[in-house]
Amino acid sequence: MKYEHPWVWVELALDNLNMTQKEFADLIGKSPVEVNQIINGKKNITLDWAMKITAVFGWNYKHRLSMQADYDEQEYRKSKKYAEIKKIQEKVKEYHLQTV
């Protein structure tokens, strides 16, 4: 399954409310640049961000954080770092075979 960045929906929700990113940023106490980075998937959110964003739209922050985790995992699996994890798992298997 392919996940899209979970915060792209903020832009659509802002359009529905007829609210600019600057107005939204002012409302939640963040900078317009940070809001734009969130919307464009260039910045991950913290619990603080999730709580503030979902307070505006009535969304469930836990669900949105879960979506963020799914997206992060998807992107991580595409990275070189994931290859390192596979190597570690292979070493663990070898280690267990040697100790048996």
DSSP file (Angstrom, degrees, kcal/mol; ACC not computed):
  #  RESIDUE AA STRUCTURE BP1 BP2  ACC     N-H-->O    O-->H-N    N-H-->O    O-->H-N    TCO  KAPPA ALPHA  PHI   PSI    X-CA   Y-CA   Z-CA
    1    1 A M              0   0    0      0, 0.0     2,-0.5     0, 0.0    73,-0.0   0.000 360.0 360.0 360.0 137.3    0.0    0.0    0.0
    2    2 A K        -     0   0    0     72,-0.0     2,-0.4     0, 0.0    69,-0.1  -0.867 360.0-157.1-102.2 128.5    1.3    3.5   -0.9
    3    3 A Y        -     0   0    0     -2,-0.5     2,-0.3    67,-0.1    64,-0.0  -0.823   3.8-147.1-103.9 140.5    0.8    6.2    1.7
    4    4 A E        -     0   0    0     -2,-0.4    67,-0.1     1,-0.1    37,-0.0  -0.708  46.1 -76.7 -98.1 160.2    0.7    9.9    0.9
    5    5 A H    >   -     0   0    0     -2,-0.3     3,-1.6     1,-0.2     4,-0.3  -0.338  43.9-137.1 -56.7 127.9    2.0   12.4    3.4
    6    6 A P  T 3  S+     0   0    0      0, 0.0     3,-0.4     0, 0.0    -1,-0.2   0.608  95.5  59.8 -68.6 -11.3   -0.8   12.7    6.0
    7    7 A W  T >  S+     0   0    0     31,-0.2     3,-1.4     1,-0.2     4,-0.5   0.416  73.7  90.7-101.1   3.7   -0.7   16.4    6.2
    8    8 A V  T X> S+     0   0    0     -3,-1.6     4,-0.8     1,-0.3     3,-0.7   0.783  79.1  68.5 -63.4 -24.4   -1.5   17.3    2.6
    9    9 A W  H 3> S+     0   0    0     -3,-0.4     4,-2.5    -4,-0.3    -1,-0.3   0.687  81.3  74.7 -68.9 -17.8   -5.1   17.3    3.7
   10   10 A V  H <> S+     0   0    0     -3,-1.4     4,-2.7     1,-0.2    -1,-0.2   0.919  93.2  52.6 -60.6 -42.6   -4.4   20.5    5.7
   11   11 A E  H <> S+     0   0    0     -3,-0.7     4,-2.1    -4,-0.5    -1,-0.2   0.917 110.5  46.5 -61.1 -43.6   -4.3   22.5    2.5
   12   12 A L  H  X S+     0   0    0     -4,-0.8     4,-2.2     2,-0.2    -1,-0.2   0.906 112.6  50.2 -64.5 -41.0   -7.7   21.2    1.4
   13   13 A A  H  X S+     0   0    0     -4,-2.5     4,-1.6     1,-0.2    -2,-0.2   0.886 108.9  52.0 -65.5 -38.0   -9.2   21.7    4.8
   14   14 A L  H  X>S+     0   0    0     -4,-2.7     5,-2.7     2,-0.2     4,-0.6   0.910 108.2  51.6 -63.7 -41.2   -7.9   25.3    4.8
   15   15 A D  H ><5S+     0   0    0     -4,-2.1     3,-1.0     1,-0.2    -2,-0.2   0.911 107.7  52.5 -59.8 -42.4   -9.5   25.9    1.4
   16   16 A N  H 3<5S+     0   0    0     -4,-2.2    -1,-0.2     1,-0.3    -2,-0.2   0.834 113.0  44.1 -63.5 -31.9  -12.8   24.6    2.8
   17   17 A L  H 3<5S-     0   0    0     -4,-1.6    -1,-0.3    -5,-0.1    -2,-0.2   0.478 109.5-125.1 -88.8  -3.0  -12.6   27.0    5.7
   18   18 A N  T <<5 +     0   0    0     -3,-1.0     2,-0.4    -4,-0.6    -3,-0.2   0.908  63.8 143.3  58.0  42.6  -11.5   29.8    3.3
   19   19 A M      < -     0   0    0     -5,-2.7    -1,-0.2    -6,-0.1    -2,-0.1  -0.922  46.4-132.7-117.3 137.5   -8.4   30.3    5.6
   20   20 A T     >  -     0   0    0     -2,-0.4     4,-2.4    -3,-0.1     5,-0.2  -0.410  26.0-113.0 -81.0 163.4   -4.9   31.2    4.4
   21   21 A Q  H  > S+     0   0    0      1,-0.2     4,-2.8     2,-0.2     5,-0.2   0.875 119.7  53.5 -62.5 -36.6   -1.8   29.4    5.6
   22   22 A K  H  > S+     0   0    0      2,-0.2     4,-2.6     1,-0.2    -1,-0.2   0.924 108.7  47.8 -64.6 -44.4   -0.8   32.6    7.4
   23   23 A E  H  > S+     0   0    0      2,-0.2     4,-2.2     1,-0.2    -2,-0.2   0.917 113.8  48.3 -61.8 -42.4   -4.1   32.8    9.2
   24   24 A F  H  X S+     0   0    0     -4,-2.4     4,-2.1     2,-0.2    -2,-0.2   0.925 110.5  50.8 -62.8 -45.6   -3.8   29.2   10.2
   25   25 A A  H  X>S+     0   0    0     -4,-2.8     5,-2.5     1,-0.2     4,-0.9   0.917 111.0  48.5 -59.5 -44.4   -0.2   29.6   11.3
   26   26 A D  H  <5S+     0   0    0     -4,-2.6     3,-0.4     1,-0.2    -1,-0.2   0.898 109.5  54.0 -61.9 -39.9   -1.3   32.6   13.5
   27   27 A L  H  <5S+     0   0    0     -4,-2.2    -2,-0.2     1,-0.2    -1,-0.2   0.886 116.7  35.4 -62.3 -41.0   -4.2   30.6   14.9
   28   28 A I  H  <5S-     0   0    0     -4,-2.1    -1,-0.2    -5,-0.1    -2,-0.2   0.428 112.8-112.5 -97.9   1.5   -2.0   27.7   16.0
   29   29 A G  T  <5S+     0   0    0     -4,-0.9     2,-0.3    -3,-0.4    -3,-0.2   0.826  76.2 118.2  75.7  31.8    1.0   29.7   17.0
   30   30 A K      < -     0   0    0     -5,-2.5    -1,-0.3    -6,-0.2    -2,-0.1  -0.782  67.9 -96.7-121.9 168.4    3.4   28.5   14.3
   31   31 A S     >  -     0   0    0     -2,-0.3     4,-2.2     1,-0.1     5,-0.2  -0.562  26.4-123.0 -84.8 151.3    5.2   30.3   11.5
   32   32 A P  H  > S+     0   0    0      0, 0.0     4,-2.4     0, 0.0     5,-0.2   0.854 113.5  56.8 -58.7 -34.6    3.7   30.3    7.9
   33   33 A V  H  > S+     0   0    0      2,-0.2     4,-2.3     1,-0.2     5,-0.2   0.932 107.3  47.2 -63.0 -45.0    7.0   28.7    6.7
   34   34 A E  H  > S+     0   0    0      2,-0.2     4,-2.3     1,-0.2    -1,-0.2   0.911 111.1  51.4 -63.2 -42.1    6.6   25.8    9.1
   35   35 A V  H  X S+     0   0    0     -4,-2.2     4,-2.6     1,-0.2    -1,-0.2   0.924 110.3  49.2 -60.8 -44.2    2.9   25.3    8.1
   36   36 A N  H  X S+     0   0    0     -4,-2.4     4,-2.1     1,-0.2    -1,-0.2   0.890 109.5  51.9 -63.1 -39.6    3.9   25.3    4.4
   37   37 A Q  H  <>S+     0   0    0     -4,-2.3     5,-2.7     2,-0.2     6,-1.1   0.890 110.5  48.9 -63.9 -39.1    6.6   22.7    5.1
   38   38 A I  H ><5S+     0   0    0     -4,-2.3     3,-1.6     4,-0.2   -31,-0.2   0.951 111.6  48.4 -63.5 -49.9    4.1   20.5    6.9
   39   39 A I  H 3<5S+     0   0    0     -4,-2.6    -2,-0.2     1,-0.3    -1,-0.2   0.860 112.8  48.4 -60.5 -36.5    1.6   20.8    4.0
   40   40 A N  T 3<5S-     0   0    0     -4,-2.1    -1,-0.3    -5,-0.2    -2,-0.2   0.345 114.1-115.1 -89.2   6.9    4.3   20.0    1.4
   41   41 A G  T < 5S+     0   0    0     -3,-1.6    -3,-0.2     2,-0.2    -2,-0.1   0.712  83.8 118.6  71.7  20.1    5.6   17.0    3.4
   42   42 A K  S   <S+     0   0    0     -5,-2.7     2,-0.4    -6,-0.2    -4,-0.2   0.510  72.4  42.8 -95.0  -5.9    9.0   18.5    4.0
   43   43 A K  S    S-     0   0    0     -6,-1.1    -2,-0.2    -5,-0.1     2,-0.2  -0.996  76.3-136.8-141.6 132.7    8.6   18.5    7.7
   44   44 A N        -     0   0    0     -2,-0.4     2,-0.3    -3,-0.1    -6,-0.1  -0.507  28.1-117.8 -83.3 159.3    7.3   15.8   10.0
   45   45 A I        -     0   0    0     -2,-0.2     2,-0.2    -7,-0.1    -1,-0.1  -0.650  15.5-145.2-100.5 154.6    5.0   16.7   12.8
   46   46 A T     >  -     0   0    0     -2,-0.3     4,-2.6     1,-0.1     5,-0.2  -0.513  39.6 -96.0-100.5 175.5    5.4   16.3   16.5
   47   47 A L  H  > S+     0   0    0      2,-0.2     4,-2.8     1,-0.2     5,-0.2   0.903 127.0  55.9 -59.1 -40.7    2.6   15.6   19.0
   48   48 A D  H  > S+     0   0    0      1,-0.2     4,-2.2     2,-0.2    -1,-0.2   0.934 108.8  46.1 -57.9 -47.8    2.4   19.3   19.7
   49   49 A W  H  > S+     0   0    0      1,-0.2     4,-3.1     2,-0.2     5,-0.3   0.945 112.6  50.4 -59.5 -48.5    1.8   20.0   16.0
   50   50 A A  H  X S+     0   0    0     -4,-2.6     4,-2.5     1,-0.2     5,-0.2   0.907 110.1  49.5 -59.1 -43.6   -0.7   17.2   15.7
   51   51 A M  H  X S+     0   0    0     -4,-2.8     4,-1.4     1,-0.2    -1,-0.2   0.916 114.7  44.4 -63.1 -42.6   -2.7   18.4   18.7
   52   52 A K  H  X S+     0   0    0     -4,-2.2     4,-1.1    -5,-0.2    -2,-0.2   0.925 115.3  46.4 -69.6 -44.7   -2.8   21.9   17.3
   53   53 A I  H >X S+     0   0    0     -4,-3.1     4,-1.5     1,-0.2     3,-0.7   0.945 114.6  46.2 -63.6 -47.7   -3.7   21.0   13.8
   54   54 A T  H 3X>S+     0   0    0     -4,-2.5     4,-2.1    -5,-0.3     5,-0.8   0.771 103.4  64.0 -70.8 -23.7   -6.4   18.6   14.7
   55   55 A A  H 3<5S+     0   0    0     -4,-1.4    -1,-0.2    -5,-0.2    -2,-0.2   0.859 104.8  47.6 -63.3 -34.2   -7.9   21.0   17.2
   56   56 A V  H <<5S+     0   0    0     -4,-1.1    -2,-0.2    -3,-0.7    -1,-0.2   0.910 123.0  30.7 -72.1 -42.7   -8.7   23.3   14.3
   57   57 A F  H  <5S-     0   0    0     -4,-1.5    -2,-0.2     2,-0.0    -1,-0.2   0.546 102.4-119.2 -99.0  -8.5  -10.3   20.7   12.1
   58   58 A G  T  <5 +     0   0    0     -4,-2.1    -3,-0.2     1,-0.2    -4,-0.1   0.691  62.5 147.6  78.3  17.1  -11.8   18.3   14.6
   59   59 A W      < -     0   0    0     -5,-0.8     2,-0.7    -6,-0.2    -1,-0.2  -0.371  57.9-100.5 -80.7 164.7   -9.6   15.4   13.4
   60   60 A N     >  -     0   0    0      1,-0.2     4,-2.0    -2,-0.1     5,-0.2  -0.787  26.4-156.6 -86.8 115.7   -8.3   12.6   15.7
   61   61 A Y  H  > S+     0   0    0     -2,-0.7     4,-2.5     1,-0.2     5,-0.2   0.856  91.3  55.1 -64.5 -34.9   -4.7   13.4   16.5
   62   62 A K  H  > S+     0   0    0      2,-0.2     4,-2.2     1,-0.2    -1,-0.2   0.906 108.0  49.1 -65.5 -40.0   -3.9    9.7   17.2
   63   63 A H  H  > S+     0   0    0      2,-0.2     4,-2.3     1,-0.2    -1,-0.2   0.920 112.1  48.5 -63.3 -43.2   -5.1    8.7   13.8
   64   64 A R  H  X S+     0   0    0     -4,-2.0     4,-2.2     2,-0.2    -2,-0.2   0.881 110.8  50.1 -66.9 -37.9   -3.1   11.4   12.1
   65   65 A L  H  X S+     0   0    0     -4,-2.5     4,-2.3     2,-0.2    -1,-0.2   0.879 109.8  51.7 -66.6 -36.3    0.1   10.4   14.1
   66   66 A S  H  X S+     0   0    0     -4,-2.2     4,-2.3     2,-0.2    -2,-0.2   0.903 108.9  50.2 -64.3 -41.4   -0.5    6.8   13.0
   67   67 A M  H  X S+     0   0    0     -4,-2.3     4,-2.4     2,-0.2    -2,-0.2   0.896 109.5  51.7 -62.3 -40.1   -0.8    7.9    9.4
   68   68 A Q  H  X S+     0   0    0     -4,-2.2     4,-2.9     1,-0.2    -2,-0.2   0.916 109.0  50.3 -62.5 -43.2    2.5    9.9    9.8
   69   69 A A  H  X S+     0   0    0     -4,-2.3     4,-2.5     2,-0.2    -2,-0.2   0.906 110.3  49.5 -63.1 -42.0    4.1    6.7   11.2
   70   70 A D  H  X S+     0   0    0     -4,-2.3     4,-2.3     2,-0.2    -1,-0.2   0.922 113.2  46.8 -61.7 -44.2    2.9    4.7    8.3
   71   71 A Y  H  X S+     0   0    0     -4,-2.4     4,-2.4     2,-0.2    -2,-0.2   0.927 111.6  50.8 -63.6 -45.1    4.2    7.3    5.8
   72   72 A D  H  X S+     0   0    0     -4,-2.9     4,-2.6     1,-0.2    -2,-0.2   0.902 110.2  49.7 -60.5 -42.0    7.6    7.5    7.7
   73   73 A E  H  X S+     0   0    0     -4,-2.5     4,-2.5     2,-0.2    -1,-0.2   0.926 109.4  51.9 -62.8 -44.3    8.0    3.7    7.5
   74   74 A Q  H  X S+     0   0    0     -4,-2.3     4,-0.6     1,-0.2    -2,-0.2   0.925 113.7  43.3 -57.0 -46.4    7.2    3.7    3.8
   75   75 A E  H >X S+     0   0    0     -4,-2.4     3,-0.7     1,-0.2     4,-0.5   0.870 111.7  54.3 -69.8 -36.6    9.8    6.3    3.2
   76   76 A Y  H >< S+     0   0    0     -4,-2.6     3,-1.5     1,-0.2     6,-0.6   0.899 102.0  57.7 -63.1 -41.3   12.3    4.7    5.5
   77   77 A R  H 3< S+     0   0    0     -4,-2.5    -1,-0.2     1,-0.3    -2,-0.2   0.725 104.9  52.7 -64.3 -19.9   12.0    1.4    3.6
   78   78 A K  H << S+     0   0    0     -3,-0.7    -1,-0.3    -4,-0.6    -2,-0.2   0.609  98.0  88.8 -85.9 -13.8   13.1    3.2    0.4
   79   79 A S  S XX S-     0   0    0     -3,-1.5     3,-0.7    -4,-0.5     4,-0.7  -0.312  87.5-114.8 -87.6 166.1   16.2    4.6    2.1
   80   80 A K  H 3> S+     0   0    0      1,-0.2     4,-1.1     2,-0.2     3,-0.5   0.783 111.7  69.3 -66.2 -27.4   19.7    3.3    2.4
   81   81 A K  H 3> S+     0   0    0      1,-0.2     4,-1.3     2,-0.2     3,-0.3   0.845  91.5  59.2 -61.2 -33.1   19.2    3.1    6.1
   82   82 A Y  H <> S+     0   0    0     -3,-0.7     4,-2.0    -6,-0.6    -1,-0.2   0.867  97.8  58.6 -66.6 -34.4   16.7    0.2    5.6
   83   83 A A  H  X S+     0   0    0     -4,-0.7     4,-1.8    -3,-0.5    -1,-0.2   0.869 102.7  55.0 -60.4 -35.2   19.4   -1.9    3.9
   84   84 A E  H  X S+     0   0    0     -4,-1.1     4,-2.2    -3,-0.3    -1,-0.2   0.879 104.5  53.4 -64.3 -37.8   21.4   -1.5    7.1
   85   85 A I  H  X S+     0   0    0     -4,-1.3     4,-2.5     1,-0.2    -2,-0.2   0.913 106.3  52.2 -63.5 -42.4   18.4   -2.9    9.1
   86   86 A K  H  X S+     0   0    0     -4,-2.0     4,-2.0     1,-0.2    -1,-0.2   0.893 109.0  50.8 -61.5 -38.9   18.3   -6.0    6.8
   87   87 A K  H  X S+     0   0    0     -4,-1.8     4,-2.3     2,-0.2    -1,-0.2   0.908 109.3  50.5 -64.6 -41.7   22.0   -6.5    7.4
   88   88 A I  H  X S+     0   0    0     -4,-2.2     4,-2.3     1,-0.2    -2,-0.2   0.922 109.1  51.4 -61.6 -43.9   21.5   -6.4   11.2
   89   89 A Q  H  X S+     0   0    0     -4,-2.5     4,-2.0     1,-0.2    -1,-0.2   0.889 109.5  50.1 -61.8 -39.3   18.7   -8.9   10.9
   90   90 A E  H  X S+     0   0    0     -4,-2.0     4,-2.4     2,-0.2    -1,-0.2   0.900 109.8  50.8 -65.6 -40.6   20.9  -11.3    8.9
   91   91 A K  H  X S+     0   0    0     -4,-2.3     4,-2.6     1,-0.2    -2,-0.2   0.889 108.5  52.2 -63.4 -38.9   23.7  -10.9   11.6
   92   92 A V  H  X S+     0   0    0     -4,-2.3     4,-2.5     2,-0.2    -1,-0.2   0.915 108.8  50.1 -63.6 -42.7   21.2  -11.7   14.3
   93   93 A K  H  X S+     0   0    0     -4,-2.0     4,-2.1     1,-0.2    -2,-0.2   0.931 112.2  47.8 -60.9 -45.5   20.1  -14.9   12.5
   94   94 A E  H  X S+     0   0    0     -4,-2.4     4,-1.9     1,-0.2    -2,-0.2   0.903 110.3  52.4 -61.4 -41.9   23.7  -15.9   12.1
   95   95 A Y  H  X S+     0   0    0     -4,-2.6     4,-1.5     1,-0.2    -1,-0.2   0.923 109.7  48.1 -60.2 -46.6   24.3  -15.2   15.7
   96   96 A H  H  X S+     0   0    0     -4,-2.5     4,-0.6     1,-0.2    -1,-0.2   0.865 109.6  52.9 -65.2 -35.8   21.4  -17.4   16.8
   97   97 A L  H  < S+     0   0    0     -4,-2.1     3,-0.4     1,-0.2    -1,-0.2   0.862 109.3  49.7 -67.1 -34.1   22.5  -20.2   14.6
   98   98 A Q  H  < S+     0   0    0     -4,-1.9    -1,-0.2     1,-0.2    -2,-0.2   0.780 109.7  50.8 -73.9 -27.3   26.0  -20.1   16.1
   99   99 A T  H  <        0   0    0     -4,-1.5    -1,-0.2     1,-0.2    -2,-0.2   0.526 360.0 360.0 -90.2  -5.2   24.6  -20.2   19.7
  100  100 A V     <        0   0    0     -4,-0.6    -1,-0.2    -3,-0.4    -2,-0.1   0.458 360.0 360.0 -89.2 360.0   22.4  -23.2   19.2
